[in-house]
Amino acid sequence: MTVEQGGTRTFMVLSGPFRNVGDTIIRRRGIQWLQAAGTPHVYVGAGRERWVADVVPDGDVVVHTRFTAWLRALLRTPRRSRALALEPGEFSTDHRFARPVLAAAVLAVVVRLTGGRVLQLPRALAASSPGWGAVYGVAVRVADIALWREERSATRFRRGSLVPDIAFDDPLADPAGSASRSLLTISLRGDREPVDARWFDAVRGAAADLGLQPCVVVQVESDGPRATEIAAELDAELVSWPAQVSSSEQEEALRSVYRRTAITVSDRLHVLVVAAVEGSLVAQVAVRPTTKIERHMLAAGVPCPSFDTGRDSAAVVREGLSSLASQREDVLRRVGIAREKAAWVRRASTTTLRGRPTFGIAERPVTGSLVEEPTT
């Protein structure tokens, strides 16, 4: 089956928080992947105009605020010209999300059985229950391409390809950045345990060791109070997120900071990914950090050391960050490779949406390694 170039209508449901720059970036990039194959139809729900303005890119995109209208458009699209895309990012398959999980499985089966295409953009499983996980597994099994951004999720569903997070495929990035990278940039979650004295000693000492100025930024609006506290304790510059500033405007401000940053410290995945593609070295420094960031960076092949200040001494953290600074050339080379692989996955996905065969990515079991571009 072949669809003429530009002729595929790809349908996707968009969710996610309003004031989260990382989630905005990955959803906008997901739509851009679909635009390369034709016209995306995205369902966004009602009352989200400000978020839609940030997340929907320029170009040919049909935005639906009513699910029934979106579904009607999907069903009325000629069968061989339609595709279903499952949005990138973190998702859950426990009982709280029964309806979207069931909808994804049913629509994936309907689209595939009637000659359309199904693409799962890079995802990661956050929470699951056995029953609803099995239901979502139906969508994974019928998908032309199922992309996973960390290995634990890929292993759970036993089908698909392990690839870098979609944010590594970033056309806005400028890894060369500023000639003078004088900042040690910090962004921490506001919904986790507060950092302790050892954390402050470690970060303050590392900045002094490396001759860097601390700078605290807010990439998720709800992290604002925690950022204010940290900036005050470190006597650091604060890039806050005022209510009148849009997600796109905040993203622009943050990219400007990351391009002047030598090392970024965070416990948020997309703070570190966006900083990395902008040329900053990255590390997780937190009290009892989770393994989420390590798993995602491992899948991308990007070095990102993790330090637990509930266990590691300030001296260990300072030594680790100094060691990271000495590996800058190799780390940036690996980030470049991750970006190239993410770009190839985009091209392969677009080819599939157009109804043409792809090699090395579609219809494959999980191998635990990154997808690689074929040489023949």
N, C-alpha and C positions, 0 to 999 in steps of 0.2 A: 504494500500500500504506500502510495506517495501523495503527499499534499504539496501543492505549489508553494514556493517560497513566499512567506508572508501571509499564507492563507489560514493558518491554524488559529482557532479561538480557544484559548486556554483559560479554564475557570479555576479560581482559587478563593478560598475563604481566608480573610485576614483577621487575626486577633492580636492580642498583646496589649501591654500597658501604654498609656498615652505619652507619658513624660519619661521616656527611657531611650536615650540616644542609640544604644546598641541595638535594641529591638527595632527601632526605626530604620537603621542602616540595613539590617539583614532583610527586612521585609521589602524595602525599596529595591534592594539589589535583586531579590527574588522576582519582583515584577519586571525588572529590566531583563533578566534572563528570558522571561516569557515573551517580552516585546520583540526579541530577536527572531522569534518564530512566527509572529503574527500579532493578534490583538488580545491582550489579557482582559478578562472579565473578573473583577474582584468584588466580593461581598464584604462590606465593612461595618454594617449595622447602622443604626440611626444615631444622630446627635454626636458625631465624631468628626465634624467638619475641620476643626483645627488639626487634628491628627492626620486626617486624609491629606491635607495640604502639605504636610511634611513627608508622608510616606509614599505617596503616589508620584512617580517621576513624570517629567514632561513626555509628551508623545501620545500615541494612540492607546488609551486605556479606558475601558468602560467601568464605571464605578456604580455599584448597586448598594442601596441602603436597605432594601427589603430582600429577605432570603427567597421569598416566593418568586420575585422578579428575576433574581439571579438563576434560580433553578429552572424557571420557564425558558430563559435564554439558552441554558445548557441543553435542555431537552429538544429545543427547536433548531439547534445548530445541526447542519448536515453531519451525519455520523462520522464520516471519515475526515471531517475538518475540525473536530473537537478534541479537546484534551482536558484532563483534570490534573491540577498540581496541588500537592499538599505543602503548605507554607513551611518555610525554614524556621529553625529554632527549637526550643525545648517544648515538649508536649507530655501529657500524662494520659494514661489509659485506665485510671481507677474509676470507681463508680461515680465520682463527681463529674466526670466528662463522658458519661455514657452516650449522650445524644450525639456530640460531634464525632466520637469514635465510631458509632454505628453508621452515621451519615457517610463518613469517609469510606468505610468498607463497602456499603451498598453502592455508592456512586462510583467507586473504583471498579466494581464488578460490572455495573451497567455500562460504563464507558468502554471498558475493554471488550466485553461481549458484543458490543455493537460496532466495533471497528475503530474506536478511538484510542488515544494514548494516555497513559498515567505516569506521572513523574512525581516522586517524593524528593523535594529539595532537601539539602542537608539538615538533618534533625538529630535530636538526642532525647532519650526517654528519661523523664524526671521521676515519675511515680507510676506504678502499675498494679493491677490486680490480675490474677490468672485468667479469669473469664474474659474481661474486657481487653486484656492484652492479646488473647487469642483472636478476638473479633478484629482488632486492628491488624493482626497478622494476615488476615485475608487481603487487606489492601496492599500490604507489602508483597504478598505472593503474586498478585496479579499485575503489579506495577511493571512497566517497561524498565524503569530505572528507580532503584531505591538507594538514596544516598544517606550515609550516616557520618556524623562529625566526631564520634568517639566510639571506641571499640566495644564497650560494655553494651551499648544499645544494639550495635550490629550483631553481637553474639546472641543477644536475647531473641532476635527475630530470625537469625540464621540465614539471611538472604540480603544481598545488597553490596554496596561498595563503601569502603572507608575512605573519606576524603577530607580535605581541610574545610573548616567552617567557611560559609559563603562570604563572610566579611573579609577574608583574605583576597577575594577577587574584587579589588577596590579601585575603580578608575580615578577616584579623587586623591588617592594617596600620593605623597611626595616624600619618598624615603630619604632623599638627599637632605631635605629640610634645611635648617639653618647651619651655617658653617660653624657656629658656636652653640654647642648644646650644653647649656649651663644649669639645667634644672634637674632635680630629682622630684618627679611628679607623683602624687599620692591620691588615690581615690578608694575609699572603703565603703562597704555596705553599711547601711544604717540599721539593718534588721538582724545583725549578728552581735555576738558578745563584744562589748567595748574593748579596745586595745588597752594594754597594761603598761606599766612603767618600763618593763623590759623592751616592749615594742618601741616606745619613744626613744629610749636610750640607743637602740639598734639603728633606727632610721636617722636620728640626729647625728649619731657617730658616723654612719656611712656617708651622709652628705658632707660632713667635715673631712673625712678621709679622701673623698673624691673631688673636693672643691666645688660642690654643687649647692645650689640654692633650693630649699624645699618649696614646693608649690602644691597646693591642695585643690583638686577640681571636683566638680559634681557632674557625673554623667547620667545619673538617675535621680530625678527630682527628690524622691523620698530620702535620699542619702544626705540632703542638705544640712540638717542639724548635726550629724556626725562630722561632716566636713568642717563645719564652723568650729566645733570643739577642737578638732585636730590642728587646724590652722592656728588657732589661738595658742595652743600649747607649744607649737613649734615656732611661733612668731613667723609664720609663712604667708606668702601671697595666697589669696583665696579666689578661685574662679567659681562663683556661686551660680545659681540658676534662678534669676528673678522671674516672677510669675508672668511678666509681659514678654519674656523671651521665648520664642518658638523652639521646637526641637531642632530644626534646621539651623537656626541662628546659634544655638548652643553647640551643635556639632562643629560649626565653623570655628567658634572660639576655642573648642577643645583641640581641634586639629592644629590650630596655630600654636597651642602650648606643646603638644606632642612633638611638633617639628623642632622645638627648641629644647627637648628633653633628652638627657643621656640615659636615664633609667626611670622606668615607671613601676611603681609598687602598688599592687591592688589585690583585692579578692573578688573582683568582678571580671568575668571572662572577656567581655567585649571592650572593657577599658584596655585590657592587655593586648587584645588582637588589633584594635584600631591604633593603639600606640606603636605596636610592632610594625605595622605596615607603613607608619609614618616615620620609621627609622629609629625608634627608641628601643633599647634593651628592656626586657620585662622580667618581673619576678613577683611571686606571691609571698607576702609577709603578713601573717595574721595570727590571731590566737585560735589554736585548734582549727586550721583550715580544712575544708573538705577536699576530696580528690578530683572534683569536677574540672578544675583548670588544668591539672596535670594530665588528665585523660584527653582533653581536647587538644592541648598543645602537643602531646605525644602523637596523636593522630595526624597533626599537621607537620610533624617533624621539626618543630620550633623549640629551641631550648628555653625553658622557663622554670628556674629553680623555685622550690617552695620551702618556706621557713615557718616553723611553728614557734612563736615566741612564748607559748605556754610550756615549751620543752627546750628549745634552742636558746643558748645564751646570746646576749647582745653581741659578744665577740664573734660568735659563730656566724651570725647574720651579717655583721660588718665584713668579715672575711669573705663570705659567700658573694656579697654584692661587689666587692672589689675584684674578686676573681671573674665574675661575670663581665665587668667592665673591660677586663683584659682580653676577652674573647669576642669583642665587637665585630670584627671582620667576618669571623666564621658564623656568628649568629645571624648577621644580616644576609649572608649568603643563603642560609637555610630559610629565612623568611622569603627571600626571592624565589626559591624553589617552591615553597608552599603557594605563593601567589601564581606561579606558572602552572602548577597542577590544578589549582582552583579555576584558572582561566580555561584550561583544557576541559575540565568537567563541564564548565558552562557551554563550551562549543559542542561537546558530545550531547549534552542535554537538549540544546537547541536543535541539533540534527534529528534527534529522536522525536521531538515534538513535531517536526516537519514530516515525519513519517518515513525517514530514511534509516537504513541500518547503521548501527555504531559498533565499534569493536573495543573490547577491553573494559567495558563498563556495564553494559546491559545484560540482564538475564544471567547473573553470576552469583554463586554463593559467596559468603563473606570469607575473605582470605586472611584478614588481619593486617593487610598491608595497604599502602596507598595505591590508588589506581594510577597507572602510568600510561602515557600516550604511546600508542603502538608505533613501531619504527617502520612498518611496512604498509 
